[in-house]
Amino acid sequence: MGDIKDFEMKIVASADLAAAKATAQELTNVATATKASASAATEDGQNTEELTRKTGFLSLKKGELKKLVRELGQEFPIAGMAGRMLMNPILAGLSLGIMAFGAAKKALDDWNAALDATAAANASGILNRGDSTSRLAKCGTPMPSYGLRLVTRPRNSSN
């Protein structure tokens, strides 16, 4: 290893004071802006409280709102139902689904009633025609078959 020698060093430091002064000025500007923001927030809070007092019904608690919707539903059922749906979207979805199934069932019932009416009208026309065909059979005229044959056989006990 080599000999250890002592070295003398001279360190000279210099500072640019202009940058430090600019930083201090910016910090002062931030403090001023913060104070202005705090006063603006206080004013907004006061304005909000005043508007809340003016529009008191909009700041109801949940229980008060439910009571208001219930009373509205007693006077106006459709408006009450809409209010309940707005308060609970899950209930709204279920109610709309149930109403859709109810409407579909009513449409099917109406369609079945129309089919039953058509079947009754068709059956009454055939039954009324039976009297005239029986008169034709008495006259010796063959009955029209309309492409259908009714075949009846006696039942045998052997089958």
C-alpha positions as CSV (number, residue, x, y, z in Angstrom):
1,M,0.0,0.0,0.0
2,G,1.1,3.4,-0.6
3,D,1.9,6.2,1.8
4,I,-1.0,8.2,3.0
5,K,-0.6,11.9,2.2
6,D,-2.5,14.8,3.5
7,F,-4.2,17.0,1.1
8,E,-5.6,20.4,1.8
9,M,-8.8,21.4,0.1
10,K,-10.4,24.7,-0.1
11,I,-14.2,24.7,-0.7
12,V,-15.9,27.8,-1.8
13,A,-19.7,28.0,-1.8
14,S,-21.8,30.7,-3.3
15,A,-25.5,31.2,-3.4
16,D,-27.8,32.8,-5.8
17,L,-30.1,34.9,-3.6
18,A,-32.4,35.9,-6.4
19,A,-33.9,32.4,-6.7
20,A,-34.3,32.1,-2.9
21,K,-36.2,35.5,-2.9
22,A,-38.4,34.3,-5.8
23,T,-39.3,31.1,-3.8
24,A,-40.1,33.1,-0.7
25,Q,-42.4,35.4,-2.8
26,E,-44.2,32.4,-4.3
27,L,-44.8,30.9,-0.8
28,T,-46.3,34.2,0.3
29,N,-48.6,34.1,-2.8
30,V,-49.7,30.6,-1.9
31,A,-50.5,31.7,1.7
32,T,-52.6,34.6,0.3
33,A,-54.4,32.3,-2.1
34,T,-55.2,29.8,0.7
35,K,-56.7,32.6,2.9
36,A,-58.8,33.7,-0.1
37,S,-60.0,30.2,-0.7
38,A,-60.9,29.7,2.9
39,S,-63.0,32.8,3.0
40,A,-64.7,31.8,-0.3
41,A,-65.5,28.4,1.2
42,T,-67.0,30.0,4.2
43,E,-69.2,32.2,2.0
44,D,-70.3,29.2,0.0
45,G,-71.2,27.3,3.2
46,Q,-73.3,30.2,4.3
47,N,-75.0,30.4,0.9
48,T,-75.6,26.6,1.0
49,E,-77.2,26.9,4.4
50,E,-79.5,29.7,3.2
51,L,-80.5,27.8,0.1
52,T,-81.2,24.7,2.3
53,R,-83.5,26.7,4.5
54,K,-85.3,28.0,1.4
55,T,-85.7,24.6,-0.1
56,G,-86.5,22.7,3.1
57,F,-88.4,19.8,1.5
58,L,-85.3,18.8,-0.6
59,S,-83.2,18.3,2.6
60,L,-85.6,15.8,4.1
61,K,-84.2,12.8,6.0
62,K,-84.9,9.4,4.5
63,G,-87.6,8.5,7.0
64,E,-89.4,11.9,6.4
65,L,-89.1,11.3,2.6
66,K,-90.6,7.8,2.9
67,K,-93.5,9.3,4.9
68,L,-94.0,12.0,2.3
69,V,-94.1,9.5,-0.5
70,R,-96.5,7.2,1.4
71,E,-98.9,10.2,1.9
72,L,-98.5,11.2,-1.7
73,G,-99.4,7.6,-2.7
74,Q,-102.6,7.8,-0.7
75,E,-103.7,10.9,-2.7
76,F,-102.2,10.0,-6.1
77,P,-101.5,6.3,-6.4
78,I,-99.4,6.6,-9.6
79,A,-97.3,9.4,-8.3
80,G,-96.7,7.4,-5.0
81,M,-95.7,4.3,-7.0
82,A,-93.2,6.4,-9.0
83,G,-91.8,7.9,-5.8
84,R,-91.3,4.5,-4.3
85,M,-89.6,3.3,-7.4
86,L,-87.2,6.2,-7.3
87,M,-86.3,5.5,-3.7
88,N,-85.6,1.8,-4.4
89,P,-84.4,0.8,-7.9
90,I,-84.4,-2.9,-7.1
91,L,-88.1,-2.6,-6.2
92,A,-88.6,-0.7,-9.4
93,G,-87.1,-3.5,-11.5
94,L,-89.2,-6.1,-9.8
95,S,-92.4,-4.1,-10.1
96,L,-91.8,-3.5,-13.8
97,G,-91.2,-7.2,-14.3
98,I,-94.4,-8.2,-12.5
99,M,-96.4,-5.6,-14.4
100,A,-94.9,-6.9,-17.7
101,F,-95.9,-10.5,-16.8
102,G,-99.4,-9.2,-15.8
103,A,-99.8,-7.4,-19.2
104,A,-98.7,-10.6,-21.0
105,K,-101.1,-12.8,-19.1
106,K,-104.0,-10.4,-19.8
107,A,-103.1,-10.4,-23.6
108,L,-103.0,-14.2,-23.6
109,D,-106.4,-14.3,-21.8
110,D,-107.9,-11.9,-24.3
111,W,-106.5,-14.0,-27.2
112,N,-107.8,-17.2,-25.7
113,A,-111.3,-15.6,-25.2
114,A,-111.2,-14.5,-28.9
115,L,-110.2,-18.1,-30.0
116,D,-113.0,-19.5,-27.8
117,A,-115.5,-17.1,-29.4
118,T,-114.4,-18.1,-32.9
119,A,-114.6,-21.8,-32.0
120,A,-118.1,-21.4,-30.6
121,A,-119.2,-19.5,-33.8
122,N,-117.8,-22.2,-36.0
123,A,-119.3,-25.0,-33.9
124,S,-122.8,-23.3,-34.0
125,G,-122.6,-23.0,-37.7
126,I,-121.9,-26.7,-38.1
127,L,-124.6,-27.7,-35.6
128,N,-127.2,-25.5,-37.3
129,R,-126.3,-27.1,-40.6
130,G,-127.0,-30.5,-39.1
131,D,-130.7,-29.9,-39.1
132,S,-130.8,-29.1,-42.8
133,T,-128.6,-32.1,-43.7
134,S,-130.9,-34.4,-41.8
135,R,-133.8,-33.0,-43.8
136,L,-131.8,-33.6,-47.0
137,A,-131.2,-37.2,-45.8
138,K,-135.0,-37.7,-45.5
139,C,-135.4,-36.5,-49.1
140,G,-132.9,-39.1,-50.3
141,T,-130.2,-36.6,-51.0
142,P,-126.7,-37.6,-49.8
143,M,-125.2,-35.5,-47.0
144,P,-122.1,-33.4,-47.9
145,S,-119.0,-34.8,-46.3
146,Y,-116.6,-31.8,-46.5
147,G,-113.8,-34.2,-46.7
148,L,-114.5,-35.7,-43.3
149,R,-115.9,-39.1,-42.4
150,L,-117.2,-40.1,-39.1
151,V,-116.8,-43.8,-38.6
152,T,-118.2,-45.5,-35.6
153,R,-117.8,-49.1,-34.8
154,P,-119.2,-51.1,-32.0
155,R,-116.7,-52.1,-29.5
156,N,-115.9,-55.7,-29.3
157,S,-115.0,-57.4,-26.1
158,S,-112.3,-59.4,-27.9
159,N,-110.2,-56.3,-28.6
